[in-house]
Amino acid sequence: MKFLYVDVKQRKVVAVFQNANGENFYWTKKEVLEQKAKHQILSSWNMIDQCDDALRAMEDHKKQKPWWKFW
């Protein structure tokens, strides 16, 4: 799995992950945390890093000002 970017789907911020087959998965923050916990048990360090990147990007997205409030 590879973290691609943060998107908004059905008015929720989601992280987009892609597996080796090219399938895209749209996970909410809760689902990313669940996957991170699962991979910590499995000691999959690459996936843990990808989840950390996704969580960081989701937090940065929430902190940004909306584009229409430029003044």
CYANA upper distance limits for C-alpha pairs under 8 A (distance plus 0.5 A):
  1 MET  CA     17 PHE  CA      6.72
  1 MET  CA     18 GLN  CA      5.93
  1 MET  CA     19 ASN  CA      4.82
  1 MET  CA     20 ALA  CA      7.09
  1 MET  CA     47 MET  CA      7.26
  1 MET  CA     50 GLN  CA      8.48
  2 LYS  CA     17 PHE  CA      5.85
  2 LYS  CA     18 GLN  CA      5.76
  2 LYS  CA     19 ASN  CA      6.87
  2 LYS  CA     47 MET  CA      8.07
  2 LYS  CA     50 GLN  CA      6.91
  3 PHE  CA     15 ALA  CA      7.78
  3 PHE  CA     16 VAL  CA      6.61
  3 PHE  CA     17 PHE  CA      4.97
  3 PHE  CA     18 GLN  CA      7.08
  3 PHE  CA     50 GLN  CA      6.10
  3 PHE  CA     51 CYS  CA      7.81
  3 PHE  CA     53 ASP  CA      7.97
  3 PHE  CA     54 ALA  CA      6.94
  4 LEU  CA     15 ALA  CA      8.10
  4 LEU  CA     16 VAL  CA      6.06
  4 LEU  CA     17 PHE  CA      6.11
  4 LEU  CA     18 GLN  CA      7.47
  5 TYR  CA     15 ALA  CA      6.55
  5 TYR  CA     16 VAL  CA      5.97
  5 TYR  CA     17 PHE  CA      8.11
  5 TYR  CA     54 ALA  CA      7.95
  5 TYR  CA     57 ALA  CA      8.33
  6 VAL  CA     13 VAL  CA      7.43
  6 VAL  CA     14 VAL  CA      6.28
  6 VAL  CA     15 ALA  CA      5.07
  6 VAL  CA     16 VAL  CA      6.50
  6 VAL  CA     54 ALA  CA      7.81
  6 VAL  CA     57 ALA  CA      7.19
  6 VAL  CA     58 MET  CA      6.90
  6 VAL  CA     61 HIS  CA      8.32
  7 ASP  CA     13 VAL  CA      6.35
  7 ASP  CA     14 VAL  CA      5.86
  7 ASP  CA     15 ALA  CA      6.72
  7 ASP  CA     16 VAL  CA      7.41
  8 VAL  CA     12 LYS  CA      5.86
  8 VAL  CA     13 VAL  CA      5.06
  8 VAL  CA     14 VAL  CA      6.36
  9 LYS  CA     13 VAL  CA      6.96
  9 LYS  CA     14 VAL  CA      7.13
 12 LYS  CA     28 THR  CA      8.00
 13 VAL  CA     28 THR  CA      7.04
 13 VAL  CA     29 LYS  CA      8.33
 13 VAL  CA     58 MET  CA      7.49
 14 VAL  CA     26 TYR  CA      6.23
 14 VAL  CA     27 TRP  CA      5.71
 14 VAL  CA     28 THR  CA      5.11
 14 VAL  CA     29 LYS  CA      7.32
 14 VAL  CA     58 MET  CA      8.00
 15 ALA  CA     25 PHE  CA      8.47
 15 ALA  CA     26 TYR  CA      6.15
 15 ALA  CA     27 TRP  CA      5.76
 15 ALA  CA     28 THR  CA      6.86
 15 ALA  CA     29 LYS  CA      8.06
 15 ALA  CA     32 VAL  CA      8.31
 15 ALA  CA     54 ALA  CA      6.53
 15 ALA  CA     58 MET  CA      7.70
 16 VAL  CA     24 ASN  CA      7.00
 16 VAL  CA     25 PHE  CA      6.12
 16 VAL  CA     26 TYR  CA      5.28
 16 VAL  CA     27 TRP  CA      7.03
 17 PHE  CA     24 ASN  CA      6.11
 17 PHE  CA     25 PHE  CA      5.60
 17 PHE  CA     26 TYR  CA      7.06
 17 PHE  CA     27 TRP  CA      8.22
 18 GLN  CA     22 GLY  CA      6.32
 18 GLN  CA     23 GLU  CA      6.01
 18 GLN  CA     24 ASN  CA      5.00
 18 GLN  CA     25 PHE  CA      6.68
 19 ASN  CA     23 GLU  CA      6.14
 19 ASN  CA     24 ASN  CA      7.28
 27 TRP  CA     31 GLU  CA      5.95
 27 TRP  CA     32 VAL  CA      6.53
 28 THR  CA     32 VAL  CA      6.76
 29 LYS  CA     33 LEU  CA      6.74
 29 LYS  CA     55 LEU  CA      7.40
 29 LYS  CA     58 MET  CA      8.17
 30 LYS  CA     34 GLU  CA      6.77
 31 GLU  CA     35 GLN  CA      6.67
 32 VAL  CA     36 LYS  CA      6.59
 32 VAL  CA     51 CYS  CA      6.70
 32 VAL  CA     54 ALA  CA      8.26
 32 VAL  CA     55 LEU  CA      7.94
 33 LEU  CA     37 ALA  CA      6.70
 33 LEU  CA     51 CYS  CA      8.03
 34 GLU  CA     38 LYS  CA      6.71
 35 GLN  CA     39 HIS  CA      6.63
 35 GLN  CA     51 CYS  CA      8.19
 36 LYS  CA     40 GLN  CA      6.59
 36 LYS  CA     47 MET  CA      7.80
 36 LYS  CA     48 ILE  CA      6.01
 36 LYS  CA     51 CYS  CA      6.52
 37 ALA  CA     41 ILE  CA      7.06
 38 LYS  CA     42 LEU  CA      7.08
 39 HIS  CA     43 SER  CA      6.28
 39 HIS  CA     44 SER  CA      5.72
 39 HIS  CA     45 TRP  CA      8.04
 39 HIS  CA     47 MET  CA      7.25
 39 HIS  CA     48 ILE  CA      6.92
 40 GLN  CA     44 SER  CA      6.84
 40 GLN  CA     45 TRP  CA      7.92
 40 GLN  CA     48 ILE  CA      7.33
 44 SER  CA     48 ILE  CA      6.92
 45 TRP  CA     49 ASP  CA      6.73
 46 ASN  CA     50 GLN  CA      6.85
 47 MET  CA     51 CYS  CA      6.63
 48 ILE  CA     52 ASP  CA      6.68
 49 ASP  CA     53 ASP  CA      6.73
 50 GLN  CA     54 ALA  CA      6.75
 51 CYS  CA     55 LEU  CA      6.64
 52 ASP  CA     56 ARG  CA      6.61
 53 ASP  CA     57 ALA  CA      6.64
 54 ALA  CA     58 MET  CA      6.61
 55 LEU  CA     59 GLU  CA      6.73
 56 ARG  CA     60 ASP  CA      6.71
 57 ALA  CA     61 HIS  CA      6.60
 58 MET  CA     62 LYS  CA      6.97
 59 GLU  CA     63 LYS  CA      6.91
 60 ASP  CA     64 GLN  CA      6.96
 65 LYS  CA     69 LYS  CA      7.22
 66 PRO  CA     70 PHE  CA      8.31
